[in-house]
């Protein structure tokens, strides 16, 4: 009975908007640090995606160009 009451009290406290705001404020520094550490890797991955896109685009144009050269064969 006591365990059930404690569980219900915790559940009600977690549902309050005040608790949610406290958790958000508590987690902000951690999220900021994580984003600062991951930021260079995000830029690197975006750069690699663009390089890959342009390489595939070049290959596509080369295939289209060679197809027009050998159109009569």
Beta strands, then each sheet from edge to edge (+ up, - down):
end
